[in-house]
Amino acid sequence: MFPLRNNAQGPPSPGYYPSSRIGSIGFNQGFRNLWGPQHQKLDQGALTIWLDRSSGSGFKSLNPYSSGYFGAAIKLQSGYTAGVITSLYVRKIHILFFVDDVPIRRYPRKSDDTFPMRPMWVYGSIWDASSWATENGKYKADYNYQPFVGKYNNFKISGCNANGAASCRPASGSPSDSSGLSRQQYTSMAWVQRNYKVYDYCGDPQRNHKLTPEC
């Protein structure tokens, strides 16, 4: 978890901005509805999804990928949103996470037990995670504030289709075109983790870490 702290200064420059190297696409060019279609609205390539008592909503990429860079501009609802998860993520292989081009988390692939070499899909969703997301459910989603709304636009996909040519080379998150980070990127990531990180499931003693080999 990385909540915004109003009194914190910005991180040092990462020195490299991968999102600026990739053009944006509309939602329908790269994604489709996965669940909760009645809680999705599409307007000129931008997507709005929302959560209320009846349902949330989710979407999925049209294609599976073997590697790549994936992103979107996401606007979260302001005010009380405890227990509500608004996300963009990949399944099977996600290694580097960026917010505004600043790396905030890195999971190296140590073995097939951590990230098996399988095709990955890109997902987004909004849903009620009250049972675990806030100190094991201490703070519940309050539906007096419904609907909880998430807005997505400027979708970016620079990936190698899992069924495509082996010679494909997607955009990299680092200037060295590798899975690692530059020294300047590591410095900015360390700053973010010192100043913003309040929870890391790898350090949670209540979790069974046999199920999280990446830790």
Long-range contacts (C-beta under 8 A, 24 or more apart in sequence): 1-197, 1-198, 1-199, 2-99, 2-104, 2-192, 2-196, 2-197, 2-198, 3-196, 3-198, 4-196, 5-195, 5-196, 8-195, 8-196, 11-102, 11-188, 11-191, 11-192, 11-195, 12-184, 12-187, 12-188, 12-191, 13-184, 13-188, 14-101, 14-102, 14-103, 14-182, 14-184, 14-185, 14-188, 14-189, 15-175, 15-182, 15-184, 15-185, 15-188, 16-101, 16-174, 16-175, 16-182, 16-184, 16-185, 17-101, 18-69, 18-98, 18-101, 18-171, 18-172, 18-173, 18-174, 19-71, 19-98, 19-101, 19-156, 20-101, 21-158, 21-171, 22-69, 22-71, 22-156, 22-157, 22-158, 22-171, 23-156, 24-153, 24-154, 24-155, 24-156, 25-155, 25-156, 25-157, 26-155, 27-59, 27-152, 27-155, 29-155, 30-61, 30-62, 30-63, 30-122, 30-155, 30-157, 31-59, 31-60, 31-61, 31-62, 31-122, 31-124, 31-155, 32-59, 32-60, 32-62, 33-57, 33-58, 33-59, 33-60, 34-58, 34-59, 34-60, 34-123, 34-125, 39-126, 39-147, 45-153, 45-155, 46-151, 46-152, 46-153, 47-124, 47-151, 47-152, 47-153, 48-149, 48-150, 48-151, 48-152, 49-124, 49-125, 49-126, 49-149, 49-150, 49-152, 50-126, 50-147, 50-148, 50-149, 50-150, 51-84, 51-126, 51-127, 51-128, 51-141, 51-146, 51-147, 51-148, 52-143, 52-146, 52-147, 52-148, 53-143, 53-146, 56-125, 56-126, 56-127, 56-128, 57-125, 57-126, 58-123, 58-124, 58-125, 58-126, 58-127, 59-123, 59-124, 59-125, 60-121, 60-122, 60-123, 61-121, 61-122, 61-123, 61-157, 63-159, 63-161, 63-162, 63-163, 64-119, 64-120, 64-121, 64-161, 64-162, 64-163, 65-90, 65-119, 65-120, 65-121, 65-122, 65-159, 65-160, 65-161, 65-162, 65-170, 66-117, 66-119, 66-120, 66-159, 66-160, 66-161, 66-162, 66-164, 66-168, 67-93, 67-159, 67-160, 67-170, 68-157, 68-158, 68-159, 68-160, 68-170, 68-171, 69-156, 69-157, 69-158, 69-159, 69-170, 69-171, 69-172, 69-173, 70-122, 70-156, 70-157, 70-158, 70-159, 71-98, 71-154, 71-155, 71-156, 72-124, 72-152, 72-153, 72-154, 72-155, 72-156, 73-152, 73-153, 73-154, 74-150, 74-151, 74-152, 75-150, 75-151, 75-152, 76-150, 77-148, 77-149, 77-150, 79-145, 80-142, 80-145, 81-141, 81-145, 81-148, 82-130, 82-133, 82-134, 82-139, 82-140, 82-141, 82-142, 83-128, 83-129, 83-130, 83-133, 83-134, 83-137, 83-139, 83-140, 83-141, 84-126, 84-127, 84-128, 84-129, 84-141, 84-148, 85-125, 85-126, 85-127, 85-128, 85-129, 85-133, 86-125, 86-126, 86-148, 86-150, 87-123, 87-124, 87-125, 87-126, 88-122, 88-123, 88-124, 88-152, 89-122, 89-123, 89-124, 90-120, 90-121, 90-122, 90-123, 91-120, 91-121, 91-123, 92-116, 92-118, 92-119, 92-120, 92-121, 93-117, 93-118, 93-120, 94-120, 95-179, 96-173, 96-174, 96-179, 96-181, 98-173, 99-192, 102-188, 102-189, 102-192, 103-173, 103-181, 103-185, 103-186, 103-188, 103-189, 103-192, 104-189, 104-192, 104-193, 104-196, 104-197, 105-189, 105-193, 106-181, 106-189, 107-214, 108-179, 109-179, 110-213, 110-214, 111-213, 113-213, 114-213, 114-214, 115-214, 119-162, 120-162, 122-157, 124-152, 126-150, 136-206
